Amino acid sequence: MRVGIVGGGQLARMMAEEASALGIEIVLLAEAETDGAVAFVHEVRYGSAHDPVALRALAEEVDVVTFDHELVNLEALHELENQGHRIFPSPEALLFAVDKAAMRRLCTTHDLPAPAFVLLSPGDVVDINELGVTLGWPLVLKAARGGYDGRGVFIVEDAAGADQVIKDLFAAGISVVAEERASILRELAALVVRRPSGELLAWPAMETAQVDGVCREVLLPGTVEPAIAAQALEVARSVAEAIGLVGVMAVELFETPEGIVVNELALRPHNSGHWTQDGAITSQFANHLRAVLDLPLGRTEMTTPAVASVNVFGGPEGSEPLLAGLNDALRVPGAQIHLYGKATRPMRKLGHVNLTGEDASLVRRLAWEAAIALGTPLPSEIEEHIR
């Protein structure tokens, strides 16, 4: 079994780690020898995820192509699929992760909970004041394509700010999703996996914490009420069936006073699911590979009452190198450390720490203790909850 992965980052690296246990050969399309997954795979091809020639060369050498990220050439993938190559998730499904406007249309078509929104395209005549009346101030403007980890998302306070952002994005040929700013009680994520034959499983819903648009921690069970968690999983299952998902998908959601709303989709293993490596019967990476190869899926139940997963980030300029704190991090009882082999720079995602146990508060505190030992800055928004 040969799986081609487009992209050479940490997700591809962790897929490769799981692939070795099943005798699956990974062929990687990476951009550089320094990409984190390069040293862990069977074969490497170098090229861009936007290059039709590179994508074709990969597809011709493997049984199925899958993805480390969604910044890909959908048109080239459509052509490969039409020629009989297996692409999972399909280009049709990937569109809803690549294009936020398409995702919002999906919410409308399938009656999925979403914030109030307006879609804007270059060439549209936009009445900014009317937009403010419809959605309220401040409002959220999102680049329909190209944004991730908070990039391409703008919170604007007034008409002047909105006008400038929209003009800048239109000038770059980018459509805009304008949304009401949700009143967020909690952020959560629902993780599901589906294979071509239709088998679909879900991991327990997770509470997440985003700081400056970047996920800093994932907690299970967190403080999410069971009814809200069940609703989140039902929404994720509905999305998976609607788009014909194959592989793992994360649905990022907000809990608001009116209920949950869909924020974004990721059609690949996702940061919110890293805890599954140490806290679930089957990890998201193992099940993603099983799904794209149409193999029976592994069980998704937690193996422990509580899990915390904390991302490791580079500290400020002049901080100690990441590995300088490894001894101290490994001394934290129960800490499972996963590093991505990246060079350290401020606020670059370098790895994550998983910790499991009986006491949710203790698990969270110890996970942060290990991450801090590795140089991770502690956000003030989280510090008050773990000290």
SEMAR-396892 format. One record per residue (C-alpha): residue number from 1; residue in three letters; z, x, y. Coordinates in steps of 0.05 Angstrom, whole numbers, plus 32768, in hexadecimal, padded with zeros to 4 digits. Each point is the difference from the previous one (the first is absolute). Layout:
// SEMAR-396892
{NUM; 'ALA'; {Z; X; Y}}
...
// end
This chain:
// SEMAR-396892
{1; 'MET'; {8000; 8000; 8000}}
{2; 'ARG'; {7FEA; 801D; 8043}}
{3; 'VAL'; {8017; 7FE3; 8042}}
{4; 'GLY'; {7FE2; 8016; 8042}}
{5; 'ILE'; {802F; 7FFD; 803C}}
{6; 'VAL'; {7FE4; 7FFF; 8046}}
{7; 'GLY'; {8031; 8028; 802B}}
{8; 'GLY'; {802D; 803A; 7FF0}}
{9; 'GLY'; {8043; 7FED; 801E}}
{10; 'GLN'; {8044; 7FF3; 7FE3}}
{11; 'LEU'; {7FED; 7FBE; 7FE0}}
{12; 'ALA'; {7FC9; 8022; 7FD8}}
{13; 'ARG'; {8031; 8037; 7FEE}}
{14; 'MET'; {8032; 7FCE; 7FE4}}
{15; 'MET'; {7FCA; 7FDB; 7FDB}}
{16; 'ALA'; {7FEB; 8041; 7FE0}}
{17; 'GLU'; {8048; 800D; 7FEA}}
{18; 'GLU'; {7FFF; 7FBD; 7FDA}}
{19; 'ALA'; {7FBA; 800A; 7FE6}}
{20; 'SER'; {8014; 803E; 7FD8}}
{21; 'ALA'; {8030; 7FD7; 7FD5}}
{22; 'LEU'; {7FC7; 7FD2; 7FE9}}
{23; 'GLY'; {7FCC; 8037; 7FF8}}
{24; 'ILE'; {7FD8; 7FE5; 803A}}
{25; 'GLU'; {7FD4; 8032; 8024}}
{26; 'ILE'; {8000; 7FFD; 804C}}
{27; 'VAL'; {7FC3; 8015; 8027}}
{28; 'LEU'; {8011; 8006; 804A}}
{29; 'LEU'; {7FD5; 7FF8; 803E}}
{30; 'ALA'; {8027; 802A; 8031}}
{31; 'GLU'; {7FF0; 8019; 8046}}
{32; 'ALA'; {8022; 8044; 7FFB}}
{33; 'GLU'; {8020; 8030; 7FCE}}
{34; 'THR'; {8042; 7FF5; 8024}}
{35; 'ASP'; {8002; 7FB5; 7FEF}}
{36; 'GLY'; {8040; 7FF1; 7FDA}}
{37; 'ALA'; {7FE0; 7FE7; 7FC0}}
{38; 'VAL'; {7FCF; 8039; 7FF5}}
{39; 'ALA'; {802D; 802B; 7FD5}}
{40; 'PHE'; {8013; 7FC5; 7FD2}}
{41; 'VAL'; {7FBD; 7FE4; 7FE9}}
{42; 'HIS'; {7FCD; 800E; 7FCA}}
{43; 'GLU'; {7FC4; 800B; 802E}}
{44; 'VAL'; {7FF5; 8001; 804B}}
{45; 'ARG'; {7FC3; 7FF0; 8029}}
{46; 'TYR'; {8001; 800D; 804B}}
{47; 'GLY'; {7FE3; 7FCF; 8032}}
{48; 'SER'; {800E; 7FC6; 802F}}
{49; 'ALA'; {8013; 7FBA; 7FEC}}
{50; 'HIS'; {7FCA; 7FE9; 8030}}
{51; 'ASP'; {7FC8; 802A; 7FE0}}
{52; 'PRO'; {7FD4; 7FD6; 7FD2}}
{53; 'VAL'; {7FE7; 803E; 7FDB}}
{54; 'ALA'; {8047; 8017; 7FF1}}
{55; 'LEU'; {8016; 7FBB; 7FEA}}
{56; 'ARG'; {7FC4; 7FF9; 7FD2}}
{57; 'ALA'; {800D; 8045; 7FE0}}
{58; 'LEU'; {8047; 7FEB; 7FF1}}
{59; 'ALA'; {7FED; 7FBC; 7FE4}}
{60; 'GLU'; {7FCD; 801E; 7FD1}}
{61; 'GLU'; {8035; 802C; 7FDF}}
{62; 'VAL'; {8037; 7FCE; 7FF2}}
{63; 'ASP'; {800E; 7FBD; 7FDF}}
{64; 'VAL'; {801D; 7FE1; 803E}}
{65; 'VAL'; {800B; 8012; 804A}}
{66; 'THR'; {8040; 7FF0; 8025}}
{67; 'PHE'; {8020; 8015; 8041}}
{68; 'ASP'; {8038; 8028; 8021}}
{69; 'HIS'; {7FF1; 7FDF; 8043}}
{70; 'GLU'; {7FD5; 7FC9; 801E}}
{71; 'LEU'; {7FDA; 8029; 8034}}
{72; 'VAL'; {7FC0; 7FFD; 7FD7}}
{73; 'ASN'; {7FB6; 7FEE; 8005}}
{74; 'LEU'; {7FFE; 7FB8; 7FE8}}
{75; 'GLU'; {7FB4; 7FFB; 8004}}
{76; 'ALA'; {7FF7; 803C; 7FD2}}
{77; 'LEU'; {8033; 7FE4; 7FD0}}
{78; 'HIS'; {7FDC; 7FBD; 7FFF}}
{79; 'GLU'; {7FBF; 8024; 7FED}}
{80; 'LEU'; {8023; 8026; 7FC8}}
{81; 'GLU'; {801F; 7FC0; 7FE5}}
{82; 'ASN'; {7FBC; 7FDD; 8001}}
{83; 'GLN'; {7FE5; 803A; 7FD6}}
{84; 'GLY'; {8034; 7FF3; 7FCA}}
{85; 'HIS'; {8037; 8031; 8013}}
{86; 'ARG'; {8047; 7FE6; 7FF8}}
{87; 'ILE'; {8024; 8001; 8044}}
{88; 'PHE'; {8048; 7FE7; 8000}}
{89; 'PRO'; {8017; 7FE2; 802C}}
{90; 'SER'; {7FBB; 7FE5; 800F}}
{91; 'PRO'; {7FE0; 800B; 8044}}
{92; 'GLU'; {8005; 7FB4; 800B}}
{93; 'ALA'; {804B; 8004; 7FF6}}
{94; 'LEU'; {8008; 8041; 8027}}
{95; 'LEU'; {7FE3; 7FDF; 803D}}
{96; 'PHE'; {8042; 7FDA; 800A}}
{97; 'ALA'; {8027; 8042; 8005}}
{98; 'VAL'; {7FCA; 8024; 8029}}
{99; 'ASP'; {7FF4; 7FC8; 8032}}
{100; 'LYS'; {803C; 7FDC; 8020}}
{101; 'ALA'; {7FD2; 7FCA; 801C}}
{102; 'ALA'; {7FE6; 7FF0; 7FBA}}
{103; 'MET'; {8048; 7FFF; 7FE7}}
{104; 'ARG'; {8014; 7FCD; 8035}}
{105; 'ARG'; {7FC4; 7FD4; 7FED}}
{106; 'LEU'; {8018; 8004; 7FB8}}
{107; 'CYS'; {8044; 7FE6; 8016}}
{108; 'THR'; {7FDF; 7FC5; 8022}}
{109; 'THR'; {7FD1; 7FF1; 7FC6}}
{110; 'HIS'; {8037; 8001; 7FCB}}
{111; 'ASP'; {8038; 7FE2; 802B}}
{112; 'LEU'; {802A; 8040; 7FFE}}
{113; 'PRO'; {8038; 8006; 8033}}
{114; 'ALA'; {7FEB; 802A; 803B}}
{115; 'PRO'; {8012; 8009; 804A}}
{116; 'ALA'; {7FD6; 7FDB; 8032}}
{117; 'PHE'; {7FC3; 802A; 800E}}
{118; 'VAL'; {7FBD; 8004; 8024}}
{119; 'LEU'; {7FC6; 802C; 7FE9}}
{120; 'LEU'; {7FD8; 8025; 8035}}
{121; 'SER'; {7FBE; 8026; 7FF8}}
{122; 'PRO'; {7FDB; 8030; 802D}}
{123; 'GLY'; {7FD4; 7FD7; 802E}}
{124; 'ASP'; {8031; 7FC6; 8003}}
{125; 'VAL'; {8015; 7FE8; 8045}}
{126; 'VAL'; {804C; 8001; 7FFB}}
{127; 'ASP'; {802C; 7FD6; 802E}}
{128; 'ILE'; {803E; 802C; 7FFF}}
{129; 'ASN'; {802C; 7FCC; 8022}}
{130; 'GLU'; {7FEC; 7FCB; 7FCF}}
{131; 'LEU'; {800F; 8030; 7FC7}}
{132; 'GLY'; {8046; 8008; 801C}}
{133; 'VAL'; {8009; 7FB5; 8005}}
{134; 'THR'; {7FE9; 7FF8; 7FB7}}
{135; 'LEU'; {8028; 8038; 7FE1}}
{136; 'GLY'; {8037; 800F; 8032}}
{137; 'TRP'; {8018; 8041; 8020}}
{138; 'PRO'; {8009; 8035; 7FE7}}
{139; 'LEU'; {7FC7; 7FFB; 7FCE}}
{140; 'VAL'; {7FE8; 802E; 7FCA}}
{141; 'LEU'; {7FB9; 801D; 8001}}
{142; 'LYS'; {7FE5; 8021; 7FC1}}
{143; 'ALA'; {7FC1; 8028; 7FF4}}
{144; 'ALA'; {7FDD; 7FD8; 7FC9}}
{145; 'ARG'; {7FEC; 8041; 7FDD}}
{146; 'GLY'; {801A; 8047; 7FFD}}
{147; 'GLY'; {804A; 7FF8; 800E}}
{148; 'TYR'; {8039; 8012; 7FD1}}
{149; 'ASP'; {804A; 8012; 8004}}
{150; 'GLY'; {8006; 7FE0; 8044}}
{151; 'ARG'; {7FC1; 801F; 801C}}
{152; 'GLY'; {7FD0; 7FCF; 801E}}
{153; 'VAL'; {8038; 7FCE; 8010}}
{154; 'PHE'; {8012; 7FF2; 8048}}
{155; 'ILE'; {8038; 7FD5; 801B}}
{156; 'VAL'; {7FED; 7FEC; 8047}}
{157; 'GLU'; {802D; 7FE0; 8033}}
{158; 'ASP'; {7FCF; 7FE1; 8030}}
{159; 'ALA'; {7FB8; 7FEF; 8010}}
{160; 'ALA'; {7FF0; 8044; 801E}}
{161; 'GLY'; {8018; 8025; 7FC3}}
{162; 'ALA'; {7FDA; 7FD2; 7FD1}}
{163; 'ASP'; {7FC0; 8005; 8029}}
{164; 'GLN'; {8001; 804C; 7FFC}}
{165; 'VAL'; {800C; 8003; 7FB5}}
{166; 'ILE'; {7FCA; 7FCD; 7FF1}}
{167; 'LYS'; {7FCE; 8024; 802D}}
{168; 'ASP'; {800F; 8043; 7FDF}}
{169; 'LEU'; {7FF8; 7FE4; 7FB9}}
{170; 'PHE'; {7FC0; 7FD9; 8013}}
{171; 'ALA'; {7FE3; 803F; 801E}}
{172; 'ALA'; {800A; 8022; 7FBD}}
{173; 'GLY'; {7FDD; 7FC6; 7FDD}}
{174; 'ILE'; {8041; 7FE8; 7FE0}}
{175; 'SER'; {8013; 7FB7; 7FF7}}
{176; 'VAL'; {8046; 7FEA; 8012}}
{177; 'VAL'; {8034; 7FD4; 7FE0}}
{178; 'ALA'; {802E; 7FE2; 8034}}
{179; 'GLU'; {8041; 7FE3; 7FE4}}
{180; 'GLU'; {8040; 7FE1; 8018}}
{181; 'ARG'; {803A; 8030; 7FFB}}
{182; 'ALA'; {8029; 7FE8; 7FC5}}
{183; 'SER'; {804B; 7FF8; 8007}}
{184; 'ILE'; {8013; 802D; 7FC6}}
{185; 'LEU'; {8040; 7FF6; 7FD9}}
{186; 'ARG'; {7FEC; 802F; 7FC8}}
{187; 'GLU'; {7FC4; 8026; 7FE8}}
{188; 'LEU'; {7FEF; 7FFB; 7FB7}}
{189; 'ALA'; {7FCA; 8011; 7FCE}}
{190; 'ALA'; {7FE6; 7FE0; 7FC0}}
{191; 'LEU'; {7FDE; 802C; 7FCC}}
{192; 'VAL'; {7FD3; 7FE3; 7FCB}}
{193; 'VAL'; {7FCE; 801B; 7FCD}}
{194; 'ARG'; {7FC6; 7FDD; 7FDF}}
{195; 'ARG'; {7FCC; 8015; 7FCC}}
{196; 'PRO'; {7FB9; 7FE7; 7FF9}}
{197; 'SER'; {8012; 7FD2; 7FC6}}
{198; 'GLY'; {802F; 7FDB; 802E}}
{199; 'GLU'; {8045; 8019; 7FEB}}
{200; 'LEU'; {802B; 8003; 803E}}
{201; 'LEU'; {8047; 801B; 8008}}
{202; 'ALA'; {802E; 800A; 803C}}
{203; 'TRP'; {803A; 802F; 800F}}
{204; 'PRO'; {803D; 7FE3; 8024}}
{205; 'ALA'; {7FF7; 7FF5; 804A}}
{206; 'MET'; {801A; 8038; 802D}}
{207; 'GLU'; {8021; 8006; 8044}}
{208; 'THR'; {7FDF; 8036; 802A}}
{209; 'ALA'; {8011; 8021; 8042}}
{210; 'GLN'; {7FC8; 8015; 802F}}
{211; 'VAL'; {800E; 802D; 803B}}
{212; 'ASP'; {7FC7; 800D; 8031}}
{213; 'GLY'; {7FD1; 7FDE; 7FCF}}
{214; 'VAL'; {8012; 802F; 7FC6}}
{215; 'CYS'; {8028; 7FEC; 7FC3}}
{216; 'ARG'; {8042; 8027; 7FFD}}
{217; 'GLU'; {8025; 7FDF; 7FC6}}
{218; 'VAL'; {7FF8; 7FCC; 7FC9}}
{219; 'LEU'; {803C; 7FDB; 7FE4}}
{220; 'LEU'; {800A; 7FD5; 7FC2}}
{221; 'PRO'; {801C; 7FCD; 7FFF}}
{222; 'GLY'; {800C; 8009; 804B}}
{223; 'THR'; {8016; 7FC4; 8028}}
{224; 'VAL'; {7FC5; 7FD3; 7FEF}}
{225; 'GLU'; {8015; 7FBB; 7FE9}}
{226; 'PRO'; {7FE7; 7FEE; 7FBA}}
{227; 'ALA'; {7FD7; 7FC5; 801B}}
{228; 'ILE'; {7FDD; 802D; 8033}}
{229; 'ALA'; {7FF3; 8035; 7FCB}}
{230; 'ALA'; {7FE2; 7FCC; 7FD2}}
{231; 'GLN'; {7FD3; 7FE7; 8038}}
{232; 'ALA'; {7FE9; 8047; 800F}}
{233; 'LEU'; {7FEB; 800A; 7FB8}}
{234; 'GLU'; {7FDD; 7FBD; 7FFE}}
{235; 'VAL'; {7FD7; 8014; 803D}}
{236; 'ALA'; {7FEE; 8043; 7FE1}}
{237; 'ARG'; {7FEA; 7FDE; 7FBF}}
{238; 'SER'; {7FD6; 7FCF; 8028}}
{239; 'VAL'; {7FDE; 8038; 8025}}
{240; 'ALA'; {7FF3; 8026; 7FBF}}
{241; 'GLU'; {7FDE; 7FC4; 7FE0}}
{242; 'ALA'; {7FD9; 7FEE; 803F}}
{243; 'ILE'; {7FE0; 8045; 8007}}
{244; 'GLY'; {7FF8; 8010; 7FB6}}
{245; 'LEU'; {802F; 803B; 8005}}
{246; 'VAL'; {7FFB; 8038; 7FCD}}
{247; 'GLY'; {8037; 8035; 8006}}
{248; 'VAL'; {803F; 8001; 802A}}
{249; 'MET'; {8007; 7FDC; 8042}}
{250; 'ALA'; {8038; 8000; 8033}}
{251; 'VAL'; {8008; 7FC5; 802F}}
{252; 'GLU'; {8029; 8013; 803D}}
{253; 'LEU'; {8024; 7FC3; 801E}}
{254; 'PHE'; {802F; 7FED; 8037}}
{255; 'GLU'; {803A; 7FCF; 7FF7}}
{256; 'THR'; {8005; 7FD6; 803F}}
{257; 'PRO'; {802D; 7FC5; 8013}}
{258; 'GLU'; {7FC6; 7FD3; 7FEA}}
{259; 'GLY'; {7FF5; 8023; 7FBD}}
{260; 'ILE'; {7FD6; 803A; 7FE8}}
{261; 'VAL'; {7FBC; 8015; 801C}}
{262; 'VAL'; {7FCE; 8032; 7FE5}}
{263; 'ASN'; {7FFA; 8040; 8029}}
{264; 'GLU'; {7FCF; 802E; 7FDA}}
{265; 'LEU'; {7FE4; 800E; 7FBB}}
{266; 'ALA'; {7FF8; 8042; 7FDB}}
{267; 'LEU'; {7FD4; 7FFF; 7FC2}}
{268; 'ARG'; {801B; 803E; 7FDD}}
{269; 'PRO'; {8043; 801D; 7FEE}}
{270; 'HIS'; {802B; 7FFC; 803E}}
{271; 'ASN'; {803B; 8021; 8021}}
{272; 'SER'; {802A; 7FC2; 7FF4}}
{273; 'GLY'; {7FF8; 8009; 7FB6}}
{274; 'HIS'; {8015; 8049; 7FF8}}
{275; 'TRP'; {8044; 7FE8; 7FE7}}
{276; 'THR'; {7FDE; 7FE9; 7FC0}}
{277; 'GLN'; {7FFB; 8048; 7FE8}}
{278; 'ASP'; {804B; 8002; 7FF3}}
{279; 'GLY'; {8018; 7FB8; 8005}}
{280; 'ALA'; {7FCE; 7FD5; 7FD8}}
{281; 'ILE'; {7FEA; 7FFE; 7FB8}}
{282; 'THR'; {7FB9; 8011; 8015}}
{283; 'SER'; {7FED; 8023; 8040}}
{284; 'GLN'; {7FCB; 7FE7; 8030}}
{285; 'PHE'; {7FD6; 803E; 7FF1}}
{286; 'ALA'; {8000; 7FF5; 7FB5}}
{287; 'ASN'; {7FEF; 7FB6; 8007}}
{288; 'HIS'; {7FC9; 800E; 8032}}
{289; 'LEU'; {7FDD; 802D; 7FCE}}
{290; 'ARG'; {800B; 7FCD; 7FC8}}
{291; 'ALA'; {7FE3; 7FC9; 802B}}
{292; 'VAL'; {7FC0; 8024; 8016}}
{293; 'LEU'; {7FF3; 8013; 7FB7}}
{294; 'ASP'; {8011; 7FB8; 7FE9}}
{295; 'LEU'; {8039; 8018; 7FD4}}
{296; 'PRO'; {803E; 7FD5; 7FF3}}
{297; 'LEU'; {8030; 8003; 803B}}
{298; 'GLY'; {8046; 801B; 7FFB}}
{299; 'ARG'; {803E; 7FD8; 800F}}
{300; 'THR'; {8017; 8000; 8049}}
{301; 'GLU'; {804A; 7FEF; 7FFD}}
{302; 'MET'; {8034; 802C; 8022}}
{303; 'THR'; {8027; 802E; 7FD2}}
{304; 'THR'; {803D; 8002; 802E}}
{305; 'PRO'; {8024; 7FCF; 802F}}
{306; 'ALA'; {7FF0; 8026; 8040}}
{307; 'VAL'; {7FCA; 8030; 8019}}
{308; 'ALA'; {7FF5; 8024; 8041}}
{309; 'SER'; {7FC1; 8027; 8010}}
{310; 'VAL'; {8001; 802A; 8040}}
{311; 'ASN'; {7FC3; 8024; 801C}}
{312; 'VAL'; {8006; 804A; 800F}}
{313; 'PHE'; {7FE2; 8014; 8043}}
{314; 'GLY'; {7FF8; 8042; 8024}}
{315; 'GLY'; {8034; 800D; 8036}}
{316; 'PRO'; {7FF5; 8016; 8048}}
{317; 'GLU'; {7FDC; 8041; 8013}}
{318; 'GLY'; {802A; 803B; 7FEB}}
{319; 'SER'; {8022; 7FDC; 7FC6}}
{320; 'GLU'; {800F; 8023; 7FBF}}
{321; 'PRO'; {7FC7; 7FFE; 7FCC}}
{322; 'LEU'; {8004; 7FC5; 7FD0}}
{323; 'LEU'; {8014; 8029; 7FC3}}
{324; 'ALA'; {8039; 8021; 8026}}
{325; 'GLY'; {8028; 7FC1; 7FF3}}
{326; 'LEU'; {7FEC; 7FF5; 7FB8}}
{327; 'ASN'; {803F; 801C; 7FE2}}
{328; 'ASP'; {802C; 7FD2; 8029}}
{329; 'ALA'; {7FD3; 7FC4; 7FF2}}
{330; 'LEU'; {8003; 800C; 7FB5}}
{331; 'ARG'; {804C; 8002; 8003}}
{332; 'VAL'; {8001; 7FB7; 8016}}
{333; 'PRO'; {8015; 7FDA; 7FC1}}
{334; 'GLY'; {7FC6; 7FD9; 7FE2}}
{335; 'ALA'; {7FCC; 8014; 8034}}
{336; 'GLN'; {7FB9; 8001; 7FE3}}
{337; 'ILE'; {7FD5; 8028; 8030}}
{338; 'HIS'; {7FB4; 7FFA; 8003}}
{339; 'LEU'; {7FDD; 8031; 802F}}
{340; 'TYR'; {7FB6; 7FFE; 8010}}
{341; 'GLY'; {7FF0; 804A; 800A}}
{342; 'LYS'; {7FF0; 7FF7; 804A}}
{343; 'ALA'; {800B; 8032; 8037}}
{344; 'THR'; {803A; 7FEC; 802E}}
{345; 'ARG'; {7FF3; 7FE5; 8045}}
{346; 'PRO'; {8027; 7FCF; 802B}}
{347; 'MET'; {8002; 7FB9; 7FE4}}
{348; 'ARG'; {7FCD; 800F; 7FC9}}
{349; 'LYS'; {8010; 7FDA; 7FC0}}
{350; 'LEU'; {8012; 8037; 7FCE}}
{351; 'GLY'; {801F; 7FDB; 7FC6}}
{352; 'HIS'; {8034; 7FCC; 7FED}}
{353; 'VAL'; {8044; 7FFC; 7FDF}}
{354; 'ASN'; {8011; 7FCA; 7FCD}}
{355; 'LEU'; {8047; 7FEF; 7FED}}
{356; 'THR'; {8019; 7FCB; 7FCF}}
{357; 'GLY'; {8044; 7FE5; 7FEE}}
{358; 'GLU'; {8031; 7FC6; 7FFF}}
{359; 'ASP'; {8017; 8001; 8049}}
{360; 'ALA'; {7FC7; 7FF0; 8032}}
{361; 'SER'; {8025; 801D; 803C}}
{362; 'LEU'; {8011; 8041; 7FDC}}
{363; 'VAL'; {7FB9; 8007; 7FE5}}
{364; 'ARG'; {7FE4; 7FF9; 8046}}
{365; 'ARG'; {8030; 8031; 801F}}
{366; 'LEU'; {7FF4; 8035; 7FCA}}
{367; 'ALA'; {7FB4; 7FF8; 8005}}
{368; 'TRP'; {8004; 800E; 804B}}
{369; 'GLU'; {802F; 803A; 7FF4}}
{370; 'ALA'; {7FCC; 8022; 7FD5}}
{371; 'ALA'; {7FC7; 7FF0; 8031}}
{372; 'ILE'; {8029; 801B; 803A}}
{373; 'ALA'; {800E; 8040; 7FD8}}
{374; 'LEU'; {7FB4; 8008; 7FFB}}
{375; 'GLY'; {7FFB; 7FFD; 804C}}
{376; 'THR'; {7FF0; 7FB6; 800A}}
{377; 'PRO'; {8015; 7FE6; 8045}}
{378; 'LEU'; {802E; 7FC4; 7FF9}}
{379; 'PRO'; {7FE8; 7FC6; 802C}}
{380; 'SER'; {8036; 7FE1; 802B}}
{381; 'GLU'; {7FEA; 7FBC; 7FE7}}
{382; 'ILE'; {8017; 8013; 7FBA}}
{383; 'GLU'; {8039; 8030; 8010}}
{384; 'GLU'; {8030; 7FC8; 8013}}
{385; 'HIS'; {7FF8; 7FE1; 7FBB}}
{386; 'ILE'; {800E; 803D; 7FD5}}
{387; 'ARG'; {8037; 8025; 8025}}
// end
